Amino acid sequence: MIPLPLIDGRTLARVITYLNKHTEDDASDEAKRKFDEEFLYGMEVGVLYDAALAANYLDIGGLFHEVCQRIADGMMNKSVEWVRKTFHIESEFTSEEEVQIKKEYAWAWEGVDSNAD
Amino acid sequence: MEMASSCKRSRTPRPKKCVVDRLSALPDDILHRVFSYLDFLDVVRTSVLSKRWRFVWTSVPFLNFNMDWFVKHNYNKKLELMEPRYKFWDFIKWALLLRDGSQIIRICLYTDNTITEQLNGLLRVAARQKVQELCFLDGDYTADELEFPRVLCETLTQLTVNFRDTIPLRVTAVFSSLRSLNLTRVLISCDVAQKLLSSDCVKLENVYLEDCQVRDVEEISILACNLKNLTIVNVCTYEKFWVVGSFDSKLRISAPNLISFCYIGPMLRGFALLNTMSLESASIRLLRVPRGYEDEYKNHLLCPARFIGLNHAKALTLSTLVVKWGLQRDMLKVFIECLKLHCSLAYGELLWDTFILDNLNHLELELRYNANYIEGLVNLLKFSPNLEALFIRFKEARHIPRSQRKKKKAIENRSSWESRLEDISCLSYHVKIIRISNLDGTEIALELVKFLLQNGKVLEKMEIMPRNGERKQKSFSKLVAFPKASSKVVISFLEYAQRKIPWFDRGDSDPEYDD
């Protein structure tokens, strides 16, 4: 019995499913890619985070890469408002503070409308 | 693995549905990894999300900059062509300046417009920061050199330079830490080649060279002792067709740990592949054999003495020209004659044995519907006593211009071949699976199948992928009735997915009329 205090049972079960598929002798690369797509497509965002933490702790490169890529896909080229809404991020900044930060990093905010999506 | 403590910090009990901000609760190093998949523009902009995110971007060790992306997402109004590109470089400089000074592991830069002074500036910063992985992609032509400072040469573990148009490189020291090298359309001098590929590059394991040009040199030597994978694509691209090879000098490879080797390109003036005890797979696609090659190209790969370099491989993939020019009966006769002339008979016999492809158990070949090619295949089978799997692909028919069509008919009549009973070691004892793709219903095609069936004594699977549109032909029903030497063999017909013809197959490779 090897205790794993940082991962709960449900996440571990998913990780094991992933590993089983990827270490199968006669699974082709195509089959593995298909499996990855289906496996990750149905995952709720909350599960993604658990999977990321688990994969990082257990050092499972492939799964970690896939999960982080999925989280990144959710943030790619989205407006600040969209990201806040989707990931439920509470901003403690006042609107003046926000404008100030944007001014400080003006070189990263050129040509962007404040409410563009 | 210093995840433990930060993991504990983020393990708060959570409700079933995710309405809580768990993203912010992830530890920094996982966020860094997520950011490594994003363009740095998105990464910097996370600084306004909340207080927790204010400075995460300053320690991200993986930086991706994309000029196209930057211009598209920042500039809706039409501006002068160059201005957004200078703004892009400003963005990069600010981003690097305002970082917190932590280690940068990788910089990946897509720049469609090459401004060499800016690139060289970036290289100097990368040197100072001891960046480990560098990736420059997609730039266009420039006559100015890309210069790698000494410190950078010594700290880089991975280098990729893939430009759309040739760029000259200048390096000032041996790349002693480099593990992977990927260069496309790069112009190097002999000196540079040495700093990248010599025996001093002790960590070098993977090399991919495509369309690189080498100036002023008789012979390129690749001597990196830990090299495992080597791929050389030696063609110039010109509007989707290939043009004669970019480097015409000799190539000498001595890599005792080489596991896989792939060469795609025209025949070179000289070629030596030495010390290949650990070679597992080799793939040779010859794209052109010049007329009268026997005289000028004595030391080429296909010269029988050199073919020995491939004899340890377990898997071999060969294109039509290799089969045609390297494996015909007379070439092998010449080989034996050479040995008898130049060495004592005993030595000659020893060398003869080493020509046997003892380790080969997987062979992929490209053939044409012509007796010469089929004989080449039979010869190769004779020298592969332990072969278990054979994959044959018949080359796609080429478009024949009207003026040539009559001539072609005459040639086709010459190329008939009859099957025969022959005791070939691999067919009798080892070959279990044969797959033939793009097969049409002609005489010669059926004779080949007949040959394999009547001599394949332990054959288990014969998979045939007929050329599109030929499936229902009567000739295939004849095939099923051929005599079979193996009682276990199962003949199956599979769908042939028309392969996407790679650009290097569209050029003027092996003109058939040169017989």
Interface residues (C-beta under 8 A of the other chain):
Chain A: L6 E44 V45 G46 Y49 A52 L53 N56 Y57 D59 F64 C68 Q69 I71 A72 D73 M75 M76 N77 K78 V80 V83 R84 F87 H88 I89 E90 S91 E92 F93 E98 I101 K102 Y105 W107 A108 W109 E110 G111 V112
Chain B: M1 M3 A4 C7 K8 S10 R11 R14 K17 C18 V19 V20 D21 R22 L23 S24 A25 L26 D29 I30 R33 V34 F35 S36 Y37 L38 D39 L41 D42 V44 R45 T46 S47 V48 L49 S50 K51 W53 R54 W69 H73 N74 Y75 N76 K77 K87 D90 F91 W94 A95
